[in-house]
Amino acid sequence: MLVDILQRVLSIAAPLAVTIGVIIALLQLRNQNRLRQLEIVMRLYSTFGQESFICHYNRVAAWGYDTYEQYREKGSEEDATALLVVGVFFENMGLLLKRELAPIDLLDDLLSSPILESWPRVRPIARGMREEHGHPAWFEWYEFLYDSMAKRIAELEGIRLEEVLDPA
């Protein structure tokens, strides 16, 4: 009688234990994926605070080139280097966002102001490069990152997208 009851209890408990184990494993995998995403972004983001990157970023943020032609005429070798260093950094972040390896809320917390400040300076140059080289993919993920961030800021602040894109 006691053995019979024990067998019944164990026959019910065994599948329950397996189900609970699977649920715990799935939760751990999900958490592991989020940690991996965070690690990827933070590894790339560590470049952002380095002195050499800051110099390139400040150079780009201070540009007064309204057109690609102005950039081609007046731009220096240092400007070209700054464009590529900054552009590739934000291009990588945009690609991570597009591939859903970096959540927009994390990128917002880390980079929203630099993204919103720098892309308008880079935009005419990127578009000119696309035309000149016949390669529409120049800085496409940087632009994607900017567009996504502007849309997020507009939604969070309850304002029209145009107000984020052209705050003046």
Secondary structure as GFF3:
##gff-version 3
##sequence-region A 1 168
A	DSSP	alpha_helix	2	45	.	.	.	ID=ss1
A	DSSP	three_ten_helix	46	49	.	.	.	ID=ss2
A	DSSP	alpha_helix	51	61	.	.	.	ID=ss3
A	DSSP	alpha_helix	68	74	.	.	.	ID=ss4
A	DSSP	alpha_helix	77	98	.	.	.	ID=ss5
A	DSSP	alpha_helix	104	133	.	.	.	ID=ss6
A	DSSP	alpha_helix	140	157	.	.	.	ID=ss7
A	DSSP	alpha_helix	161	165	.	.	.	ID=ss8
###
